[in-house]
Amino acid sequence: MMQTIERYLADNKDRFVRELLDFLKIPSVSAISTHNGDTRKAGEWVRDQLNAAGVKAELVETEGHPIVYGEWTKAKGAPTVLVYGHYDVQPVDPLNEWKTPPFQPDIREGHVFARGATDDKGQMLTHVKSAEAWLKSSGSLPVNLKFVIEGEEEVGSNNLDLFLEARRKQLACDVAVVSDTSQYAPGIPAITYGLRGIVACELTVHGPRQDLHSGIFGGSIANPCNVLAKLIAQLHDDDGRVQVPGFYDDVAELSAEERREFQSLPFDEAAFLKELGSPKTCGEKGYSTLERRWARPTCDVNGLTGGYQGEGPKTIIPAKASAKITCRLVPDQDNDRIIAAVEKFFRDRCPKAVRMEFKIYHGCPATVCDIHSPWMKAARAAIKKGFGKEPVLIREGGSIPVVGTFKKLLGVDTLLLGWGQNTDNLHGPNERFSLDAFHSGIHSSAALWEELARK
């Protein structure tokens, strides 16, 4: 059967690219209200693609952008797979740094350049096209497929959890598939089996009710900027360890097998530093760069605000100063416990000469999948067929909240199968996606449905 599928993919290869370009022309920037019509148009485009492929699909209205839901469930006794993706994209700023307009996709050097090319339109579309290949070639699929493609991933997925909760029974499945991650490196396909979680907060230190003259009042009242700087400086010791009490209590340590897997990956630290423009690596003592990025918890200041920010001096005692902070979490760390510990850390150390305000934002737990599960074995076999090379197993330092939601609501693991590269300029100017990876992703996806059926 796979020979028939492969023939269909080869015969329709150019059409798939043309349709990808059409998709990328839609400026579905979910964060900008003037693009609401465009974002809806992208959802309708995905719905129509699924219906044309033979997957019954609908547009589900939400209080924000609609969710595309599609299903084909005629494979009796076969596993059920839930495919998740998103059709919305990031804003394009700074526009002047794009070599070609972000919504006029341009093919050069084997890549398509456009906003959303790899995040996530191109990657998500591979699964739609693989389903089409099966249904148009043979009239059926070896597994049952359900598609959930949302339009609010880039703005926090505010309505996704409500949708998943409301349709919990309808969405019952055996495993989920998400292609919104990356390969390890060019020519090295990967399966991401672990993601760090996150908690986000903002610390604000209030001093006088308004900015004051630093000459008249300096030295007699607390300066919120000075206080905030001292509080932040206490977050880490000289070995890079977070000093919040209990921060590491529940951390699941890497297994010896995982550490060996990480060590076996080709990693050029000098090239890594050159690419980032940093003089030296830094972080928790006793761990490699990859271990720190993927499997160790962190606490980072993401932004600082306080006092005068304009040109030249202004001699004031600021009225307030604030810091936005996130902690990346690893398996077994509890979101609520960590954020409570961070707040207590600051309150215990904040002097009485100022007032402290602590605001909690979003959060999600870390996730890790069994690398020996039958689903993982099926994914490895499928990627080898699609890319011609055995994938490596990696973790990612970022967070994909829906993976935790699938585990909590549906009780299933997620196969994170990324076809793009970390160097594809996700969220930045000149975003791109390799057309070879696009086609290999479709081939891998088509093989995945057969491999999962065997398991």
C-alpha positions in Angstrom: 0.0 0.0 0.0 2.8 2.4 0.8 4.0 2.2 -2.8 0.6 3.6 -3.9 0.8 6.3 -1.3 4.3 7.2 -2.4 3.3 7.4 -6.0 0.4 9.8 -5.1 2.8 12.0 -3.1 5.2 12.1 -6.0 2.5 12.9 -8.5 1.1 15.8 -6.4 4.4 17.2 -5.0 4.3 20.5 -7.0 0.6 21.0 -6.1 1.3 20.6 -2.4 3.9 23.4 -2.7 1.5 25.7 -4.5 -1.1 25.1 -1.9 1.4 25.8 0.9 2.2 29.1 -0.8 -1.5 30.0 -1.0 -1.8 29.3 2.7 1.2 31.4 3.5 -0.3 34.4 1.6 -3.1 34.7 4.2 -1.9 37.2 6.9 -3.5 35.4 9.9 -1.9 37.4 12.6 -4.1 36.5 15.6 -2.7 39.2 17.9 -3.8 42.2 15.6 -7.5 42.8 15.5 -7.4 44.3 12.0 -6.3 40.8 10.8 -9.3 39.1 12.4 -10.9 38.5 9.0 -7.6 37.1 7.6 -7.3 34.8 10.6 -10.8 33.5 10.0 -10.0 33.1 6.3 -7.0 30.9 7.2 -9.2 28.7 9.4 -11.7 28.3 6.6 -8.8 27.4 4.3 -7.7 24.6 6.6 -11.3 23.4 6.9 -11.7 23.3 3.2 -8.4 21.4 2.8 -9.5 18.7 5.2 -12.9 18.3 3.6 -11.2 18.1 0.1 -8.9 15.4 1.5 -11.8 13.3 2.7 -11.7 14.3 6.3 -15.1 15.7 7.5 -14.3 19.1 9.0 -16.1 22.1 10.5 -15.3 25.5 11.9 -16.1 25.7 15.6 -16.9 29.2 16.8 -15.2 30.5 20.0 -15.2 33.8 21.8 -12.0 34.5 19.8 -10.7 32.9 16.6 -12.5 29.7 15.4 -11.1 26.2 15.9 -11.0 23.7 13.0 -12.2 20.3 13.9 -12.0 17.3 11.5 -12.3 13.6 11.9 -12.1 10.4 9.9 -13.0 7.4 12.2 -13.8 4.5 10.0 -10.9 2.3 10.9 -12.6 -0.2 13.2 -10.3 -1.6 15.9 -7.4 0.6 14.9 -5.7 3.3 17.1 -7.1 6.8 17.2 -4.7 9.6 16.6 -5.3 13.3 17.5 -3.4 15.8 15.3 -3.0 19.3 16.8 -1.6 22.4 15.0 -2.3 26.1 14.6 -3.1 28.3 11.6 -2.4 31.7 13.3 1.0 33.4 13.0 3.1 36.0 14.8 3.2 39.7 13.9 5.9 40.5 11.3 7.7 43.4 13.0 10.3 44.6 12.3 9.1 44.7 8.7 12.1 46.5 7.3 14.3 43.5 8.1 12.5 41.1 5.8 14.2 40.6 2.5 10.9 39.8 0.8 7.4 40.7 2.0 6.3 38.3 4.8 3.0 37.4 3.1 4.3 37.1 -0.4 6.1 33.7 0.0 9.4 33.5 -1.9 11.3 30.4 -2.7 15.0 30.6 -2.7 17.9 28.4 -1.7 15.5 25.4 -1.3 13.4 27.2 1.3 10.1 29.1 1.3 10.4 32.4 3.1 7.2 33.7 4.7 5.6 34.4 8.1 4.2 31.0 9.3 6.3 28.9 7.0 7.6 26.7 9.8 5.5 28.0 12.7 3.2 26.3 12.1 1.5 26.3 8.7 4.0 24.3 6.8 4.6 21.7 9.5 0.9 21.3 10.2 0.0 21.0 6.6 2.1 17.9 6.2 -0.4 15.9 8.2 -3.3 17.1 6.2 -1.6 16.1 3.0 -0.6 12.7 4.2 -4.2 12.0 5.2 -5.2 13.2 1.7 -2.7 10.8 0.1 -4.2 7.8 2.0 -7.8 8.7 1.4 -7.4 9.6 -2.3 -5.2 6.6 -3.0 -6.9 3.8 -1.1 -10.2 5.3 0.1 -9.3 4.7 3.8 -6.7 5.3 6.5 -5.0 2.6 8.6 -5.8 4.6 11.8 -8.6 6.9 12.9 -7.7 10.6 12.7 -9.0 13.6 14.5 -7.7 17.1 13.8 -7.7 20.1 16.1 -6.3 23.1 14.4 -6.6 26.4 16.4 -6.2 30.1 15.6 -5.0 31.4 18.9 -1.8 29.6 19.7 0.3 32.8 19.2 -1.9 34.7 21.7 -2.2 32.1 24.5 -4.8 29.6 23.3 -7.4 31.3 25.5 -10.3 29.2 24.1 -8.6 25.9 23.4 -8.9 24.4 26.9 -12.7 25.3 26.9 -13.0 23.5 23.5 -11.1 20.4 24.7 -13.1 20.2 27.9 -16.4 20.6 26.1 -15.5 17.9 23.6 -13.6 15.6 25.8 -15.5 12.4 24.9 -15.5 13.2 21.2 -11.7 13.8 21.3 -10.9 10.5 23.0 -7.8 9.0 21.4 -4.8 6.8 22.0 -2.0 9.3 21.2 -1.6 12.8 20.0 0.7 14.2 17.3 2.1 17.7 17.2 4.6 19.1 14.6 5.5 22.5 16.1 9.1 21.7 17.2 12.3 21.3 15.3 14.8 18.7 14.0 18.0 18.6 16.0 20.1 20.1 13.2 20.1 20.0 9.4 20.2 16.4 8.2 19.4 15.1 11.8 15.7 14.5 12.3 14.5 14.3 15.8 11.7 13.3 18.1 11.2 15.6 21.1 10.2 13.5 24.0 10.3 16.1 26.8 9.4 19.8 27.3 10.0 22.1 30.2 7.1 23.7 31.9 6.8 27.3 32.9 5.5 29.7 35.5 5.4 33.5 34.8 5.1 36.3 37.3 5.9 40.0 37.8 7.5 41.6 40.8 6.8 45.3 41.5 8.5 47.3 44.2 6.7 50.5 45.2 8.4 53.4 47.0 7.2 57.0 47.2 3.9 57.8 45.6 5.7 59.7 42.8 9.2 60.2 41.4 11.3 62.4 43.8 14.4 64.6 43.4 17.4 62.4 44.2 19.4 65.3 45.7 16.7 66.4 48.1 15.4 63.0 49.1 18.2 60.5 48.2 19.5 58.6 51.2 16.4 59.2 53.3 14.0 56.8 51.6 14.4 53.5 49.8 15.0 53.5 46.0 12.8 50.9 44.4 15.4 50.3 41.6 18.1 49.6 44.2 15.8 47.3 46.2 14.7 45.4 43.1 18.3 44.9 41.9 19.3 43.5 45.3 16.3 41.1 45.3 17.1 39.8 41.9 20.8 39.4 42.7 19.9 36.9 45.4 18.1 34.6 43.0 21.3 32.7 42.0 24.5 31.7 43.7 27.9 31.7 42.0 27.4 28.2 40.7 24.2 29.2 38.8 21.8 27.4 41.2 18.5 29.0 42.0 18.3 30.0 45.7 14.6 29.8 46.1 14.1 27.3 49.0 12.7 24.0 47.8 13.2 24.9 44.1 15.0 21.6 43.4 13.2 19.3 45.8 11.0 17.5 43.3 13.3 17.7 40.2 13.4 14.5 38.3 17.1 13.9 37.5 18.2 12.7 34.1 18.7 9.0 33.7 22.1 7.7 32.8 20.6 6.6 29.4 19.4 10.1 28.7 22.7 11.7 29.6 24.5 9.3 27.3 22.0 10.1 24.5 22.7 13.9 25.0 26.4 13.3 25.0 26.2 11.4 21.7 24.6 14.2 19.8 26.9 16.3 17.7 27.2 19.6 19.5 29.8 22.3 18.6 29.9 24.7 21.5 32.1 27.2 19.7 29.7 27.3 16.8 26.8 27.6 19.2 28.3 30.6 20.9 29.2 32.2 17.6 25.7 31.9 16.3 24.3 33.5 19.4 27.0 36.2 19.7 27.8 35.2 23.3 31.4 35.0 24.6 30.9 32.1 26.9 28.3 29.6 28.1 26.9 30.0 31.6 24.6 28.1 33.9 24.2 25.6 36.6 27.5 23.9 37.5 27.8 20.2 36.8 25.7 20.0 33.7 26.4 20.3 30.0 25.0 23.0 27.8 22.3 20.7 26.3 21.3 19.4 29.8 20.9 23.0 31.0 18.8 23.9 28.0 16.6 20.9 27.9 16.4 19.2 31.3 17.3 21.6 34.2 15.0 24.1 35.8 15.8 27.8 35.5 14.7 31.2 36.8 15.2 34.2 34.5 14.4 37.9 34.5 12.7 38.6 31.2 12.4 42.4 31.6 13.2 45.2 33.9 11.4 48.6 34.2 12.1 51.4 36.6 12.9 55.1 36.7 13.8 57.4 33.8 14.4 55.7 30.4 14.9 58.7 28.1 18.0 60.3 26.7 20.4 62.0 29.1 20.3 62.0 32.9 17.3 62.7 35.2 18.1 62.7 38.9 15.2 61.0 40.6 14.2 58.4 43.1 11.7 56.3 41.1 8.3 55.7 42.5 8.4 52.0 41.5 10.4 49.4 39.7 9.3 46.0 38.3 10.7 42.8 36.9 9.0 40.2 34.7 10.2 36.7 35.7 9.7 33.2 34.4 10.9 29.8 35.7 11.3 26.9 33.3 10.3 23.7 35.1 11.2 20.1 34.6 9.3 16.9 35.3 7.9 16.4 38.8 8.1 20.1 39.7 4.7 21.5 40.7 3.7 24.9 39.1 1.7 26.1 42.1 4.3 25.1 44.6 7.1 26.7 42.7 5.3 30.1 42.1 4.4 30.2 45.8 8.0 29.5 46.8 9.2 32.3 44.5 6.7 34.8 46.0 7.7 33.8 49.5 11.4 34.2 48.6 10.9 37.8 47.6 8.5 38.7 50.5 10.9 37.3 53.0 13.7 39.5 51.6 11.9 42.6 50.7 12.6 45.5 53.2 9.8 47.2 55.0 10.9 50.5 53.5 9.0 49.6 50.3 5.8 47.8 49.3 6.0 44.7 47.2 3.4 43.6 44.7 3.5 40.1 43.2 1.4 39.2 40.1 1.1 35.6 38.8 0.5 35.1 35.1 0.3 31.8 33.2 1.9 28.4 33.8 2.0 24.8 32.6 3.9 21.7 33.9 6.8 20.0 32.2 6.0 16.8 30.2 8.1 13.8 29.3 7.1 10.8 27.3 8.2 7.2 27.5 10.9 6.8 24.9 10.3 3.0 24.8 6.5 3.2 24.2 5.1 1.5 21.1 4.0 5.0 19.8 7.5 6.2 20.1 8.8 3.2 18.2 6.3 3.7 15.5 7.3 7.4 15.1 11.0 6.4 14.9 10.3 3.9 12.1 8.1 6.4 10.2 10.7 9.2 10.4 13.4 6.8 9.2 11.2 6.1 6.1 10.5 9.7 5.5 13.9 11.3 6.0 16.1 8.2 5.3 17.8 8.5 8.7 17.0 7.3 12.2 15.9 10.2 14.3 17.6 11.2 17.5 15.7 11.7 20.8 15.9 15.2 22.3 14.2 17.4 24.8 13.3 21.0 24.3 13.7 23.9 26.7 10.5 25.6 25.6 6.9 24.9 26.6 3.8 23.7 24.6 0.9 23.9 27.1 -1.4 21.8 25.0 0.8 18.8 25.5 0.1 18.9 29.3 -3.6 19.5 28.6 -3.8 16.4 26.4 -2.2 14.4 29.2 -4.5 15.9 31.9 -7.8 15.8 29.9 -7.4 12.9 27.6 -4.7 10.8 29.4 -2.5 10.5 26.3 1.1 11.2 25.4 2.1 13.4 22.5 4.5 12.6 19.7 6.4 15.9 19.0 7.6 15.4 15.5 9.3 18.6 14.2 10.3 19.0 10.6 11.7 22.5 10.8 15.0 23.9 12.2 15.7 26.2 15.2 17.4 28.4 12.7 14.2 28.9 10.6 13.7 32.4 12.3 10.6 31.4 14.1 8.9 34.7 15.3 11.6 36.7 13.6 12.2 38.3 10.2 12.7 36.1 7.2 11.0 33.0 8.7 11.6 30.0 6.4 10.9 26.3 5.9 12.9 23.8 3.9 10.9 22.4 1.0 12.8 19.1 1.3 11.7 19.0 5.0 8.2 19.8 3.9 8.1 16.8 1.6 10.0 14.5 4.0 7.5 15.5 6.7 4.6 14.5 4.5 6.2 11.1 3.7 7.0 10.6 7.4 3.4 11.4 8.4 2.0 9.1 5.8 4.3 6.3 7.1 3.3 7.1 10.7 -0.3 6.2 10.2 0.7 2.8 9.0 3.3 2.3 11.7 0.9 3.3 14.5 -1.7 0.9 13.1 0.8 -1.9 13.5 1.3 -1.1 17.2 
